[in-house]
Amino acid sequence: MADAAAPLDRDAAPEQGAALPGRRPVRARRPLAGLVAVAAALPVILGAGLVPATSAAAASSSLSSSTTPPAAAALVAAPSLRQSGCDAGTTLNVVAHQDDDLLFQSTALLADLRAGRCVTTVYVTAGDAGEGAEYVRARETGARSAYAQILGAADAWDASTVDLHGHAVGLARLTGDARVQMLSLHLPDGGWQGEGFESTGRQTLEKLWTGTIPTVSSVDGLTSYTLAQLRAQLLAITTEVQPTNVNTLDHHGTVGDGDHPDHHVVAYLADEAQAAAGTGHGFAGWMGYPIMLRPANLTEEQVVEKASAFFRYAASDPGTCASAETCASRPEGRWLTREYTVGTPTTTPPATTPVDPEPTPALYDLTPGAVASAAWENAADGQTAAAAIDGVVDGYPGASTAEWVAPWGGVGVTFTLTWPTAVTTDTVVLHDRVNLSDQVTGGTLTFSDGSTVAVPSLENAGGATTVSFPARATTSLRLTVTSVSASTRNVGLAEIGAYSTTEPAAPTPTPTPTPLSTYDVTAGATATASSESSADGQAAAKAIDGVVDGYPGVHTAEWATRGGREGSWLQLDWPTARTVDQVVLHDRPNLADQVTGATLSFSDGSTVSVPSLADGGGASVVSFPARSTSSVRVTVTGVSATTGNVGLAELVVRSAVAAPVTPAVPTGTDVTAGAVASAAWENAADGQTAAAAIDGVVGGYPAATSAEWVARWGGVGVTYTLTWASPVTTDAVVLHDRVNLADQVTGGTLTFSDGSTVAVPALENAGGATTVSFPARATTSVRFTVTSVSASTRDVGLAELRVLRQG
């Protein structure tokens, strides 16, 4: 990073979610051009770099607390940069700004410091952001504090301005441990657009690199460099330090690619210097700003350690964020979870005790072909269940549409993968949401055979958590969240995958799925059966509750017979005829009970054969010529050998023609006219506003979406209000629930302008009329408050509401 961030409104990096800056003209890198030969003439080239005392005194910016900078002649010659006690190795970091090493190469920095390596870090610019000496001192203080914290050492440093090879340079060494030192060249920060700042005369490293300006002066006014002198200075430092490894920023990218121009120019110079030094060291470049566009790749432990060091630095830098909460909506939040090198690094990590790990088995991905589903998902923002199996490990504050999110979800939220045929799996890999606030800290995997596997706390910020278990065949995999972090508001996953360590057999080609007819006409039907397990909540009605589930999952979401096999039946009856051309059947999710054949019978006497249903609850679609019927019966003609209690998870009847909806005919005077409808929550984007609930049309999704009021993600506590300009007298209210079977109001309260209230029972599911009568009263408003909803409700609402006077 470089300059102060957004709060200072000067030259910040782009905000979270914003595009990186537009590409500027690419400027070619200057060739090495005889830099090796330059080394022989270092004393000459580096000489005369100090600004004369008279010029220094006239400088507009100084890091000294006095008004006059120290004269060049007063500077003490720098001690040798060659450190002692470096048996573990020596690392030279050459970066542009005081937080670059903490943000973009932190894992290497922490490993080096903790391994006892000698570390020299060169900050080429002052990181001033045009803010002057006080801000520069604050950033340098922050960098030192972070290093001390990493080492577990006292934050005490011996710091001074010294003459290093003829130039004034800031030198800071950790008190009592000369193995750690920092060099600050104090050149002007160029800003991420490379234009520089007025306070430093618009001087930048990029302009020096391209020859736009002949020299660049330090912000303290003590020295200046030509490009040749700056190259020679970095070569001299590299040669003197004698590093084992050299780390810098992105030396492969080009100015204008979205990274900070200072990052690239410093990396180019460092690359040249390390190549010319010939000290037999390793070399690595680290990507800067653009890592925000790549998947998070650090483990939870790495993120925590990196963030801790950065936040220690940030406590001194008012231009950045200093906590997970404040960083979550800024670029820093994404940089903290990612680090990427460029090219092919040749650096060596600190020596450790050799470990002979078990070989990592090959994993075969079983996820392709699975269908992802979740009761809760944020479809409005593209954060659906399908996004968790899109192959991209990312999410807010990065690529928000690459993750699944359950709005306001926490413990109890489920996510399910379903396959049309059984797969054998022994490994599941889960990636938590990449933001630091929302975290799954425990869960359970449930398979179609009823077996379960515990899931530990997921790596925060999107790292991979691998769960291994004995292999099992399954047609479904459900994750149930059992615990979350205290800061979690919207639980979810960046990615999930099911794998096998054994190569699966070649799959049978998947046939093209049968397209579904337009309308679900199941609504309004009454379900009856040859037998049902009502004591366990597995009644006939559960086969048309809109929920595809059952034992070993939600057992009360399915119809199950009591010992039934061949000959068992389920029948749907409607009060009026429906035109139907398709039936979708879902077998019970468990792998033991399976329908292997059936017959559909209609009220006109016609029949249609049903093939073996997909075991495990997958959809089996049966299409046929359209016919008018007031009933559909499914008679089981064949079952698997293991079947003990045949049944269905769900039965859906569909048609190319919408089912008729007959609104209730009021028996009194309708006084709704003239009322103004309002609701705190409504889905205006799809026309599902409060006004749609008094439009005289009993309809809604999926046939007439804009005929109903919908409270997006609403449930208990949602309110809907009618207001009149003058009092009306009423003694009845007729309510029509949303016509889909999933969303249902199961309780509510009517409140009138005089403060009186009337209880509302469960509304008829699928849009039928529910009439609530009460003693007549005059009122200027009626507020309906939802007090309970069905378990499957995601978006509560009303198809219609009418206010009557019957007396």
Secondary structure, 3 states (H helix, E strand, C coil): CCCCCHHHCCCCCCCCCCCCCCCCCCCCCCCCCCHHHHHHCHHHHHCCCECCHHHHHHCCCCCCCCCCCCCHHHCEECCCCCCCCCCCCEEEEEECCCCHHHHHCHHHHHHHHHCCCEEEEEEEECCCCCCCHHHHHHHHHHHHHHHHHHHCCCCCEEEEEEEECCEEEEEEEECCCCCEEEEEEEECCCCCCCCCCHHHCCCCHHHHHHCCCCEEECCCCCEEEEHHHHHHHHHHHHHHHCCCEEEECCCCCCCCCCCCHHHHHHHHHHHHHHHHHCCCCEEEEECCHHHHHCCCCCCHHHHHHHHHHHHHHHCCCCCCCCCHHHHCCCHHHHHCCCCCEECCCCCCCCCCCCCCCCCCCCCEECCCCCEEECCCCEHHHCECHHHHHCCCCCCCCCCHHHCEECCCCCCCCEEEEEEEEEEEEEEEEEEECCCCCCCEEEEEEEECCCCEEEECCCCHHHCEEEEEEEEEEEEEEEEEEEEECCCCCCCEEEEEEEEECCCCCCCCCCCCCCCCCCEECCCCCEEEECCCEHHHCECHHHHHCCCCCCCCCCHHHCEECCCCCCCCEEEEEEEEEEEEEEEEEEECCCCCCCEEEEEEEECCCCEEEECCCCCCCCEEEEEEEEEEEEEEEEEEEEECCCCCCCEEEEEEEEECCCCCCCCCCCCCEECCCCCEEECCCCEHHHCECHHHHHCCCCCCCCCCHHHCEECCCCCCCCEEEEEEEEEEEEEEEEEEECCCCCCCEEEEEEEECCCCEEEECCCCHHHCEEEEEEEEEEEEEEEEEEEEECCCCCCCEEEEEEEEECC
